[in-house]
Amino acid sequence: MSQRKLPDGGAVSRRPYLLRAMHEWISDSGHTPHVIVDALRAGVEVPSAYIKDGKIVLNLSMTATQRLQLKNDGIEFDARFAGVAHHVRVPMAAVLGVYARETGEGMIFSESESEPTPPSSPDGPQTTPTEPKRAKLTVVK
């Protein structure tokens, strides 16, 4: 199966699709979806008073947000922080993870979504196989 490409030649990111799926699953389970955001990334617009160690945790429940949009390029919503209304914007690349507040179940996103480059061997760089490798799944109990 070929991967769809963006007009600039890059691959379509899985992050927004996984984020929307996890948000829906967490909400449907009766829990509160939260995201962890790298608040120091370019384009992040959040109340600075709530940033701790360069990160901020945002409640994405329907009761905590107004006009929530989980778009391919980022998250946008209006919310109140200590009674003060703020417009929040988070580029998708700044989203580090999503989880349910009550259970901690969720997903952490990798820094880079590109495939890792194969390590070089002492005999020189390894060649890339012509067929893509199959995904390897690990059962986590």
N, C-alpha and C positions, 0 to 999 in steps of 0.2 A: 504494500500500500504506500503510495507516495504522500509526502506531507505537503499540504498547501503552503504556498509561499506568499509573503507580503509583497506589495509593489516594489519595495526597496530590496527585495531578494532574500530577506530574513524569513525565518520560519514563524508560524503563528504560535504564540505563547500558550501553554496549557494552564498557566496560573489563573487567569480570570475564570476559566471554565471550572477548574477545581474549587476555586473560592466560592463561586455561585452554588455549586453542588453541595459543598460542605455547609454553607450558610443555610441552604434549604433543609438539609438533613438535620442539622442542629436545631433549627426552628421547629421542624415537624416533630422532633423528639421531645418538644416541650422545654428545651433548654435555651440558654442565652448565648448567641454567637458573639465572640470577641475576636478582634484581629490585633496582632502585634505589628507595629509599624516602625521602620527605621526613620525616625523623625528628622534626621540630619540629611536625608536624601533631597536632592533638588526637586522642587515642585510640591513638597509636602506643606500643606497649610493646616495647622492644628494649633490650638491654644498652647503657647509655649510654657505656661505655668504647670502644665500636666506632663511635660516631658521629663523622664527620669533616665539617666545613663544613656541618653541619645535615643531612647525608645519611648513609645506611647502605646497604651492598650486602649482600644476603642470598642465600645459596646455597639454592635450593629443590629440590635433587636429592633423590631418595628415600633416598639413602644418608646425606645430611647432616641430614635431618629425620625426626621421628617424628610420626605422627598429622597429617600435612599436610592441611589443608583449604583449598581455593581456593573460597571461597563468594562469593555476589554482593555481600555487604557487606564482605568483607575476607579476609585471609589469617591462618590460625592454625596454629601448629606448635610442637613442642618440639625443642630442639636444644642442643648443647653448644658453648660458646664458651670456648676454652682449658681444656677439661675440666669446666667448670661448667655444669650443666643450667639452661636458661632456657625459660620459656614466652613465645613471641613472638606478638604481635597487631598487625596492620597494617590499618587501614581502607582500603578500596579506593581512596578519593580520595587517599591518601598514596602510592600506587604510581605512580612517575614513568616507569618503563620496565621492560622485560624483555629479556634478551639471553643468548646462548650465550657462556660464558666463553672457550671455545676459539677462536671465530671472530669474536665481536663482533656477529654478526647478531642482530637483534631488532627491537623496536618501542618508540618513545617515545610516551607518552600526553600529550595536550594538557592544560593546566591546567583548562580548562573544556570540557565536552562539548557545551555548547549551541551553536546555530548563531550565527555572528557577525552582529551587527546591521549593516544596510547603512549606508554612510557618508551623511551629509547633504550635499545639494547646495546651492549658493548660493541656489537658488530655493525652499528649504525642504526639509523631510524627504521622503525618497523613500517612495513607497507600496510595500508588499510585494505581489508578484504573487500572484494567486490560485492558481496552479499552482506546486508546488515545483520548484526548479531541479534539473536533472540533475547527478549527481555528475560531476566532471571528474577523470579519472585521468591520471597522468603516469608515463611509463615511466622507470624509474631503472636505469641500467646500471652 
